[in-house]
Amino acid sequence: MTRIALYQARTGVDPQANARDLDAAVADAAEGGAAMLFTPEMSGLLDRDRARAAPKLHPPETDPVLAAVRAAAARAGLWVHLGSLAVKEPGGRLANRGFLIDGGGEIRATYDKLHLFDVDLPTGESWRESAAYAPGERAVVAESPAGALGLSICYDLRFPDLYRALTDAGAQVLAIPAAFTVPTGVAHWHVLMRARAIEAGAFVVAAAQCGRHEDGRETYGHSLVVGPWGEVLLDMGGGVNGLGFADIDLGEVAAVRARVPAIDHRRPIPPVERRP
């Protein structure tokens, strides 16, 4: 049995303040007996005013939030999945990048969000992630105290082929850090998270942003841990920021996959025959 912690955040426009909150979350997670902490998408800065945000963005080598979390992880001896940060890439583009950090503060793996959120919602909200961000080019599974961890970020949730590839590569736990909008969260969050867990016979760990942020956006919250049978083990709700804890048993992954061996039954999909 492994205890994990999830940090449900209301990340703001000041990276220094966000770094202090993350530092405290790491210490509290370790004190609570967790072997690993999961944080949301955009844990270091959440600001849709790109002109205001630009001076606060850095390459990963000099990003102050990443440095602070690495130092906190090393002090606490705690692994951290830093759900994602906006980091500068050569050429001026940004990456929405997740970091797996070990208990010594070393970066064990990184993942850049593959699917970018370019959506016009019925509420009038319009998001164009591709205007500033470059999409990732690889899927990643990494070993961690929580098991073989398949990495993804937020909008990736809607693309089941990614999770098929991750479980084919051995993932036992699927990390889906997010900053989901409220309308899409109300409609789809729980059902999609449970579907990904059921399809994969894997745990889903989804640390989320929550509440009304300094830049005016509102995020859905409901950080979740879902078991491989599709049962919700932790739901942090839509109004509380802070830590939640769950105990996961990786033996359940093997048990569920033996009970419904869908992964073993996967076959290459033949070309689709379309008839008039």
C-alpha positions in Angstrom: 0.0 0.0 0.0 1.4 3.4 -1.0 0.1 6.7 0.4 0.0 9.6 -2.1 -1.0 13.2 -1.7 -2.7 15.6 -4.1 -2.4 19.4 -3.9 -5.6 21.2 -5.1 -4.4 24.7 -5.9 -5.7 28.1 -6.8 -2.5 29.2 -8.6 -2.2 32.9 -9.1 -0.1 35.4 -11.1 2.9 35.7 -8.7 5.3 32.8 -9.1 7.0 33.5 -5.8 3.8 33.2 -3.9 2.9 30.0 -5.8 6.4 28.6 -5.0 5.9 29.2 -1.3 2.5 27.4 -1.4 4.1 24.5 -3.2 7.0 24.4 -0.7 4.4 24.2 2.1 2.5 21.5 0.3 5.6 19.3 -0.1 6.3 19.6 3.6 2.7 18.9 4.6 2.5 15.9 2.3 5.6 14.4 3.8 4.4 15.0 7.3 1.1 13.3 6.3 3.0 10.1 5.4 2.8 10.4 1.6 5.5 8.8 -0.5 4.7 11.1 -3.4 2.9 14.4 -4.0 0.9 15.3 -7.2 0.3 18.9 -8.2 -2.0 20.5 -10.9 -1.3 21.7 -14.4 0.3 25.2 -14.4 1.4 25.0 -10.8 3.9 27.9 -11.1 1.8 30.6 -12.8 -1.8 30.8 -14.1 -2.3 34.0 -16.0 -4.2 34.4 -19.3 -2.7 37.9 -19.7 0.2 36.8 -21.8 1.9 40.2 -21.8 1.8 40.3 -18.0 3.0 36.7 -17.7 5.8 36.9 -20.2 8.5 38.5 -17.9 7.8 35.7 -15.3 8.5 32.8 -17.7 11.9 31.1 -17.8 13.7 28.2 -19.3 13.6 25.1 -17.0 17.2 25.6 -16.1 16.5 28.9 -14.4 12.8 28.6 -13.5 12.5 29.7 -9.8 9.4 27.6 -9.1 11.0 24.4 -10.4 14.1 25.2 -8.3 12.0 25.7 -5.2 10.1 22.4 -5.6 13.2 20.5 -6.2 14.7 21.9 -3.1 11.6 21.2 -1.1 11.5 17.6 -2.4 15.1 17.1 -1.3 14.5 18.5 2.2 11.4 16.3 2.7 12.8 13.2 0.9 9.5 13.2 -1.1 8.9 12.4 -4.7 6.8 15.1 -6.5 5.0 15.0 -9.8 4.9 18.7 -10.6 1.9 18.6 -12.9 3.2 21.3 -15.2 4.9 24.6 -15.6 5.0 27.0 -18.5 8.6 27.0 -19.5 10.5 28.9 -22.3 11.9 26.9 -25.2 14.6 27.9 -27.6 13.1 30.0 -30.4 10.6 31.8 -28.2 7.8 29.2 -27.9 6.6 27.8 -24.6 6.1 24.2 -23.4 3.5 23.1 -21.0 5.8 20.7 -19.2 5.4 18.2 -16.3 8.3 17.2 -14.1 8.8 14.0 -12.1 11.2 14.9 -9.2 12.7 12.3 -6.9 13.3 12.5 -3.1 16.7 13.9 -3.7 15.4 16.8 -5.8 16.6 15.3 -9.1 14.4 15.4 -12.3 13.7 11.8 -13.3 11.4 12.5 -16.3 9.6 15.3 -18.1 6.6 15.4 -20.4 5.3 18.1 -22.7 1.6 18.3 -23.3 0.7 16.6 -26.6 -2.8 17.9 -27.2 -3.3 21.7 -27.0 -6.6 23.3 -25.8 -7.9 25.4 -28.7 -11.6 25.7 -27.9 -14.5 28.1 -28.1 -17.0 27.3 -25.4 -20.8 28.1 -25.4 -20.2 30.4 -22.4 -18.1 32.7 -24.6 -14.8 31.5 -23.2 -12.2 31.1 -25.9 -8.8 29.4 -25.4 -5.9 29.1 -27.9 -3.1 27.3 -26.2 -1.4 26.7 -29.6 -0.9 30.5 -29.9 1.9 30.4 -27.4 2.7 26.7 -26.8 4.4 24.0 -28.9 2.9 20.5 -28.6 5.0 17.7 -27.2 6.4 15.0 -29.4 6.6 11.9 -27.1 4.7 9.9 -24.6 6.4 9.0 -21.3 6.2 6.3 -18.7 8.5 6.6 -15.7 9.1 4.5 -12.5 8.0 6.2 -9.2 7.1 5.2 -5.7 3.5 5.1 -6.9 4.4 2.6 -9.6 5.0 2.9 -13.3 3.6 6.4 -14.0 2.1 7.3 -17.4 2.4 11.1 -17.8 -0.3 13.3 -19.4 -1.8 16.8 -18.9 -5.4 18.0 -18.8 -6.8 18.1 -22.4 -4.9 14.9 -23.1 -7.7 13.3 -21.1 -9.9 13.4 -24.2 -7.6 11.2 -26.3 -7.8 7.6 -25.3 -5.2 6.5 -27.8 -2.5 8.2 -25.6 -3.6 6.1 -22.5 -3.6 2.9 -24.6 0.0 3.7 -25.6 0.9 4.4 -22.0 -0.6 1.1 -20.6 0.9 -0.8 -23.5 4.2 0.5 -22.2 3.5 -0.7 -18.7 1.8 2.2 -16.9 0.0 1.2 -13.7 -0.9 4.8 -12.7 -2.0 7.6 -15.0 -1.2 11.1 -13.9 -3.6 13.7 -15.4 -2.9 17.1 -13.7 -5.4 19.7 -14.9 -6.8 23.2 -14.9 -10.3 22.2 -16.2 -12.8 24.9 -17.0 -16.0 24.8 -15.0 -18.4 24.1 -17.9 -16.4 21.2 -19.3 -15.7 20.0 -15.8 -19.3 19.8 -14.8 -20.1 17.9 -18.0 -17.2 15.6 -18.5 -14.6 15.5 -15.7 -15.7 12.5 -13.6 -17.0 10.4 -16.5 -13.8 10.8 -18.5 -11.5 10.1 -15.6 -13.4 7.0 -14.6 -13.4 5.9 -18.3 -9.6 6.2 -18.6 -9.2 4.2 -15.4 -11.6 1.5 -16.5 -10.2 1.2 -20.0 -6.6 0.9 -18.7 -7.3 -1.1 -15.5 -5.1 1.5 -13.9 -5.2 4.1 -11.1 -5.9 7.7 -12.3 -4.4 10.5 -10.2 -5.7 13.9 -11.2 -4.6 16.9 -9.2 -6.5 20.0 -10.3 -6.8 23.7 -10.1 -9.8 25.0 -8.2 -11.8 28.2 -7.8 -11.7 31.8 -9.1 -8.1 32.8 -9.9 -6.4 36.2 -9.9 -6.6 36.4 -13.8 -10.4 36.0 -13.6 -10.7 32.4 -14.8 -12.6 29.8 -12.8 -11.5 26.2 -12.6 -13.4 23.1 -11.7 -11.4 21.4 -8.9 -12.5 18.0 -7.9 -9.0 16.5 -7.7 -9.5 12.8 -8.0 -8.0 9.4 -7.4 -9.8 6.7 -9.3 -9.1 3.0 -8.8 -8.6 0.5 -11.6 -12.2 -0.8 -11.3 -13.4 2.8 -11.8 -14.3 3.6 -8.2 -13.6 7.1 -6.9 -11.2 6.8 -4.0 -10.8 10.5 -3.4 -12.8 13.5 -4.6 -11.6 16.9 -3.2 -14.7 18.8 -4.3 -14.9 22.1 -6.0 -14.5 24.6 -3.2 -11.4 23.6 -1.1 -7.7 24.2 -1.8 -5.1 22.2 0.0 -4.0 18.5 0.4 -5.9 15.3 0.0 -4.5 11.8 0.7 -5.3 8.4 -0.7 -3.8 4.9 -0.3 -3.3 2.9 -3.4 -2.4 -0.8 -3.8 -0.8 -1.7 -7.1 -1.8 -5.3 -6.6 -5.3 -4.1 -7.5 -4.1 -3.3 -11.0 -3.0 -6.9 -11.7 -6.2 -8.2 -10.0 -8.5 -6.0 -12.2 -6.6 -6.7 -15.4 -6.9 -10.5 -14.7 -10.6 -10.0 -14.0 -11.3 -8.1 -17.2 -8.2 -8.8 -19.5 -9.1 -6.2 -22.1 -5.5 -5.1 -22.4 -4.4 -8.6 -23.3 -7.2 -8.7 -25.9 -6.2 -5.5 -27.7 -5.7 -6.0 -31.5 -4.4 -3.7 -34.2 -7.4 -1.9 -35.7 -7.8 -2.8 -39.4 -8.6 -0.1 -42.0 -12.2 1.1 -41.7 -14.5 0.1 -44.5 -16.9 2.9 -45.2 -20.0 2.1 -47.3 -22.4 4.5 -48.8 
